[in-house]
């Protein structure tokens, strides 16, 4: 299987996936990115539900 990543002109991650597209990456890199995306999504859900405050989010993730 082929894994890929795509960044915009500011080097911000805009997509990951399988198949053809973007820059080819390894399965390990793909899984690491997917894990980070899921972790960030979980934090966003907790923020919106009031389970946590912005102070619980790592500083380098707060701007995202």
C-alpha positions as CSV (number, residue, x, y, z in Angstrom):
1,X,0.0,0.0,0.0
2,X,1.2,3.5,-0.7
3,X,0.9,6.3,2.0
4,X,1.1,10.0,1.3
5,X,1.2,13.4,3.0
6,X,0.4,16.8,1.5
7,X,1.4,20.2,2.8
8,X,0.3,23.7,1.7
9,X,2.6,26.5,0.7
10,X,3.1,27.3,4.4
11,X,4.2,23.8,5.2
12,X,1.0,23.2,7.1
13,X,-0.3,19.6,6.9
14,X,-3.5,19.5,4.8
15,X,-3.9,15.8,4.0
16,X,-2.7,12.3,4.6
17,X,-4.0,9.3,2.9
18,X,-3.5,6.1,1.0
19,X,-3.1,5.6,-2.7
20,X,-1.8,8.2,-5.2
21,X,-1.4,11.8,-4.2
22,X,1.0,14.1,-2.3
23,X,4.4,13.0,-1.2
24,X,5.0,9.3,-0.5
25,X,5.7,8.5,3.2
26,X,6.2,5.2,5.1
27,X,3.5,3.4,6.9
28,X,5.2,4.3,10.2
29,X,5.1,8.0,9.3
30,X,1.5,7.7,8.2
31,X,0.4,6.0,11.5
32,X,2.3,8.7,13.6
33,X,0.5,11.5,11.7
34,X,-2.8,9.7,12.0
35,X,-2.3,9.3,15.8
36,X,-1.5,13.0,16.2
37,X,-4.5,14.0,14.2
38,X,-6.8,11.8,16.4
39,X,-5.2,13.1,19.6
40,X,-5.8,16.7,18.5
41,X,-9.4,15.9,17.4
42,X,-10.0,14.4,20.9
43,X,-8.7,17.6,22.5
44,X,-10.9,19.8,20.4
45,X,-13.9,17.6,21.3
46,X,-13.0,17.9,25.0
47,X,-12.6,21.7,24.7
48,X,-16.0,22.2,23.1
49,X,-17.7,19.9,25.6
50,X,-16.1,21.8,28.5
51,X,-14.2,18.7,29.8
52,X,-10.9,20.6,29.7
53,X,-9.8,24.2,29.3
54,X,-7.3,25.6,26.8
55,X,-4.6,25.4,29.5
56,X,-4.8,21.6,29.2
57,X,-3.7,21.8,25.5
58,X,0.0,21.7,24.8
59,X,1.2,25.2,24.0
60,X,2.5,24.3,20.6
61,X,-0.9,22.9,19.7
62,X,-3.0,25.8,20.9
63,X,-2.6,27.9,17.8
64,X,-3.7,25.0,15.6
